[in-house]
Amino acid sequence: MTNPNTSIYIHIPFCKHRCAYCDFNTYAGQEDSIPAYVQALINEIEFVGHRTEQMNIHTVFFGGGTPSLLSAPQFDSILKALRSAFTFTADAEISIEANPGTISPEKLNAIRKSGINRISFGVQSANTEELRMLERIHDFFTVIEAVSTARKAGFDNLNLDLIYGLPEQTLASWQTTLQRIVDLHPEHISAYALTLEHGTPFGRWSSKGLLPLPDPDLAAEMYEYAEEFLEANGYVHYEISNWAKTNSEFRIQNSEFMCRHNLQYWHSLPYLAFGAGAHGYANGYRYSNALRIKTYIERLNTDNRSLNTSFPLSPATVNQHKQTPKDDMSEYMLNNLRLTNAGVAESDFRLRFGSGLLDVYPKEIEELVKNGLLEYAKTSEVYRLTKHGRLLGNQVFVKFV
């Protein structure tokens, strides 16, 4: 393969409040550490950047946590360090996750001018009671205002994140949320089923019977409704949980608003990772950084210029795994099968690994096709999930682990 463009993920682990369902690497009440954390990020970027030849970066994603807690000058400093260490493509997609309750016209204007051109608002629901249960700090009026403010600041690529399958959520409530979201005309919509993660308040309350378990049949019905409703409103369903707006009735399988950064993950292509708890994949390594903010800062605040590490590892790296061909094949299947239209192409698999799909996974693919979870498109030589398979994705993915 030719050397592909590379992506960068930057983790911002700060939150004003940690929501009860969240199991991400986030921390509330540590905002005083933001300046030192930003400097540590810059140090890590410089350390990794000095250990590689020229790389073309075509996407950057600030995730969290709540990246919008950083100031515009802090974003400027990070982006300046990135542009100094790496070469950006002219049309680079630079995204930021934001809580609708943490932005202002001044901040959005400033970060848009800094080069950030895509914003993802964590909306989750348009229902007041559901937002309260999720412990979100915003209401839906705040969402409307945030979208309007982002538009005025020049953002023409907006994603709105939703969660369905909530305890006591009704289909009618979900339908109302979807309608209100579509009425805001975002270019992109993400919808994820609630997962009760071990170690979160939601997980503990559920195990003690204090929180009703989401109804899986109802959640499936919500998902199927979202598929039909969003398609009817001009959105391409290009990944299990993601839809992108299309401007033409003829572009039914594609959209310029598909998240290019996430496509990097789903196509199993390389990405660098910076920040506390960030995970990366480059130069044959899967790796992750120290979780704690204080530990991360300490690891990057010493003089590490003489530290002998392989690219892309840094002083913050605490876990690393050199991938085997079997690892890469397995992850390729797990990631690419999430793409509802593109799926796994026989030609691409053979180009990457030197073997055909049926040479490596004959029994697995035969069984999944027989059970109606995978389908084969002869014209494009692509295997992809059936509609039924999208509902039972984990039963498909486990076959390739």
Sequence and secondary structure as in RCSB ss.txt:
>XXXX:A:sequence
MTNPNTSIYIHIPFCKHRCAYCDFNTYAGQEDSIPAYVQALINEIEFVGHRTEQMNIHTVFFGGGTPSLLSAPQF
DSILKALRSAFTFTADAEISIEANPGTISPEKLNAIRKSGINRISFGVQSANTEELRMLERIHDFFTVIEAVSTA
RKAGFDNLNLDLIYGLPEQTLASWQTTLQRIVDLHPEHISAYALTLEHGTPFGRWSSKGLLPLPDPDLAAEMYEY
AEEFLEANGYVHYEISNWAKTNSEFRIQNSEFMCRHNLQYWHSLPYLAFGAGAHGYANGYRYSNALRIKTYIERL
NTDNRSLNTSFPLSPATVNQHKQTPKDDMSEYMLNNLRLTNAGVAESDFRLRFGSGLLDVYPKEIEELVKNGLLE
YAKTSEVYRLTKHGRLLGNQVFVKFV
>XXXX:A:secstr
     EEEEEEE EESS  TT  SS EES GGGHHHHHHHHHHHHHHHHTTS   EEEEEEEEES GGGS HHHH
HHHHHHHHHHSEEEEEEEEEEEE GGG  HHHHHHHHHTT  EEEEEEE S HHHHHHTT S  HHHHHHHHHHH
HHTT   EEEEEEES TT  HHHHHHHHHHHHTT  SEEEEEE    TTSHHHHHHHTTSS    HHHHHHHHHH
HHHHHHHTTEEEEETTEEEE S TT SS  TTS HHHHHHHTT  EEEESTT EEEETTEEEEE SSHHHHHHHH
SS  TT    TT  TTEEEEEE  HHHHHHHHHHHHTTBTTT EEHHHHHHHHSS HHHHSHHHHHHHHHTTSEE
EETTTTEEEE HHHHHTHHHHHGGG 
